[in-house]
Amino acid sequence: MLLTAEKVFHSFGSAAEANYAQEVDKGKQKDWFYFENIKILFSKQTAGIDKNNLILAQGAKAGSVYWKYLALQTPGQDAQNLFEPGCRFVVLDLGGGTVHFTAYEVDSDESLSAILKPCGEDWGGNMVNAAYIEMLWRIFGKDMVEKFQQDNQEDFLDIQNEFESKKREFTEAGQTVHLKLPNSVVLVVEKHSTVSSLIGKAGLDDDVDFASGKLSVSGKMFSEFFKKTTKDIVRSLQHLLDSAEVHNSIDKLLLVGGFSQSPVMKDWCEEVIHFHQENG
């Protein structure tokens, strides 16, 4: 979210990010307040929406209804199967900061009743991003990375956006991932060393290489970035499916949220739900 110097709302999401990057490029970042990884709940009055035209709903439930709407607009999508009375399904809301689990049953009027209260933890996609930053700390040193972030905010945003894009494309197949490294990083490093030598000193030369301005990270190493969050999410999903309230009664698993675009998360969740369907 981006606020003006007077602390007035300016923009949100990718628009805020792009606007702030422009101000950084002009050297005017001190005239703005920029916040990352937050969600703002505007009141009906603040958002300017008539109270008769807005219903506030829990995120997973809203995602379920919206999925039905999208499916009905797409030829060949049989959304009615999911919303038939008596159908039970789990919604896994995979956000950047948090992950929420809940389960619903479709009532006779096609409304949704929660089987379990929503639960969740801070296991979202940002954990994967943090693991990558920790690798950069290991190579360049935490102090250097944090100072670079402070002095080169636009380039650091580029580093984050590059990783975010690769994260959403990565599969468990293990292909090498190439990540652009801004030249400003190289210039800082070359005052006293080289990127390749620092990779070697960090003991990562078997999994990380640097050439033509890019870090090449092995599929094995890139998979490690997902390890902590996938372990926590899979364990909680298994616990939910084994609970007395939903055991052996779930028809579908619905993934929503930005992190659900990750093929790694899709594969792990599909494996868990298939195992429970086959083994009861």
N, C-alpha and C positions, 0 to 999 in steps of 0.2 A: 504494500500500500504506500502511496506517495502523498505527502502533505506539503503544503506551501510553508514558507517561513512564518506565516501567521497561524500555522497549524490548522489550515482549512483543507478538507479533502480535495484531492486533485484527480487521482486515478488509482486503479486497482489491478492486480494480476499482471498479465504480460504487458498491458498498456503502461502500468506503473514502472515496470522494469525497463521498457524501451525509453520512456520519457526520462527516467533517472539517468540512464546511460548517456543520453544526449546532453544532460546537464553536466555530467562528469566530464564528458569530452570537451565542454566549454569551460571547465574549471569552476563551475558554479554550484557544485554539490553541497556546499555549506549553506546554501540558501534554501535547502529542502530537507524534509524528514522522510527517510525511506525505511520501510520495515519489511522484512522477509518472513515467509512461512507463518502467516497469521490468517485467521478467519474472523471477519467482522459480521456480527448480527445486527442489522439496522432494524429499528422499530418500524412499524407500519407508517407512523407519521413522518419519521426521518426519511424513509425511502420514497415518500410521496405516493404511496399506493393506498387506494381506498380500502378501508377495512373489510368491505363486502367482497373484495376481489382477491383476498389473500388469506391463505391458511398456512400456518407454520406447522411443519411436520418433521418428525425425526428423520435424519438423513437417509438411513437405509430404507425406510418405508417410502420416502419420496423417490428414491432411486428405483424401487420396485415398480411403482406406478409409472414412472417415466419410461422405464424399459418396456412396459406393456404398450405404451403409446408409440414408441419408436418401432416396435415390432409390428404393430398393426399398420404402420405406414409403409412397411417394407414387404414387397411381394415375396411370398414363399416362407415368411416367418409365421409360425403357428403360436402366437402368444396366448391363445385361448387355453392351450394345454396347461400353461402355468397358472392360469387364473380360473380353472374349473373349481367349483365348490368341493371342499375336502382336501384339495392339494396342499401339501406342506413343503416349504422350501426354506433354505438358509440364505441369508443375504450377508455377504462379506464386503464391507465398505472399506476399500483400500485407499486411504488418502496419503498425502505426503507426510503429515505429522502423526496421525493416529489411524488405527485400524479398529473397526467396530464389527461385532458379530451379533446377529439376532436371527430368530426363526419365526416364520409366520404360517398361519393356516388361512386358506381362503374360505370365507363364510358363504352362505347360500346367496347373499345379495352381491357377491364378489368384492366385498370389503375385506380388509385384512385384520386378523387378530394375532397379537404377539403371543407366541408359545413361550418364549423366554424373554426376560428383560434384556435390553441391549447392554453389551459389555465390550470392553476394549482396552487397548493400551497404546503407548507411544511406539508402535512398531512399523510406522509407515515408511514410505520410500525415502524419506530423509535419512534414515539409518544407513541405507546403501550409499547415499551421497557422503555421509560422514565417514564411512569406511574408506572411501576413495581419498578424502582429504587427509585421513590419517596416514595413508600410503605416501601422500605428498610430504607430510610432516617427517615421515621416516627417511625420505630421500633428501629433502632440502633443509629439514629442521623446522620445528614448530615456530620458533621465533621469526625465521625468515619468511615463512608462508604468511603468518599473521601480519607482519610488517608490509609484505607485498600486497596483501588484501587492503590494508589501510591506505597505502600510497598509490595503488593502481586498481581502483575499484571497478572501472569498466572492464579491464582485462580479466579481473577475477570473476566478474559476472560471466564473461565469455567462457572461462574454464568450467564454471558451474553448469552453464547451458549446454556446453559440448558434452559433458558427462551425462546430463539428464537425457539428452537425445540418444546417446549410445546405450544408456541403461534400459530405455524402453524398447530398444531393438534387440538386445542381447538374448540369446537362447542358451540352453544348457549344452548345445552342440560343442561349445568350447572354442569357437574361432577366435583368432587374435583380434583385439579391439584397438583401433588407432585413435588416439586422442590428441587434438591440436594443443600445442603449448605456446602461449603468446611469446613473441620475441622478447618482450620486456622481461620475462622470467629468465630467459637465456642470458640476457645482458647483465642481469644482477648476479647470476651464478658465475659468469665468466670473469668477474672481477677477481675471483680467487680460485676457481676450479672449472670443471666442465660437468654438464648434466650426466654424461655417461660414467664419469668417474664417481660421482655421488651415488649413482644407482649401484655401482659395484661395491662401494663402501657400505651401503645399506644392506648388502647381501641379497639383492633382488635381481641380479643380472641374468638369472635363469628364466625369469618371468617378465622382466621389463627391459625394453630397449628404447633408445632414442636416436632418431634419424629424420632428417628433412623436416625438422620442426614439430615432430609428433612423438608422443610416448606410445609405444606398442606394448600392450599388456596382454599376456597370455590368457586364454580362456579359463584356465585353471585359477589364475590369480583373480580374474574378474568375477568368477563364480564366488570366490571368498567374500567379496563385498556384500553378497546377498545372504551369506550363511546365517548370521545372527537373526535377522528379521524373519527369514523363511522358517527357521527352526522354531521361533516363538509362535508364529502364525499357525504353522502346521500342528504344533502341539495343542494349541487352544482350539483349533477346528476339530481335531480328533476328540478332544474332551467334550466339546459341544455335541458331536454326533453320537458319542457314547452315553450322554446323559439320559436319565430315565424319561425326561419329557419328550425327547425326539428320537430315541433309539429305534432304528430300523423303520422309520416312518417318513423319511425325507425323500421327496421326489426330484428336487432340483437344487443346484447351488448357483446362486446369482452373484456375479462379481461386479461391483460398481466402484467408482472413484478413479482418480488418475493413475494410481499405481497398478490398477487392474489391467492396464495396457501392457504390462511387462509379460512377455512370454514365459519367463522363469516362474512368475507367480501363478500364471494360468496352469502351467504343467504340474506344479506341486499340488495345487488345489484339486485339479482333476484327478490326480493319482490318489489323493486321500478319499474323495467322494466315491470313486470307482471301487476302491478297496472295501469301503463300508457297504456299498450296494451289493457286492459279490459275496461278502462274508457275513453280512448281517450284524 
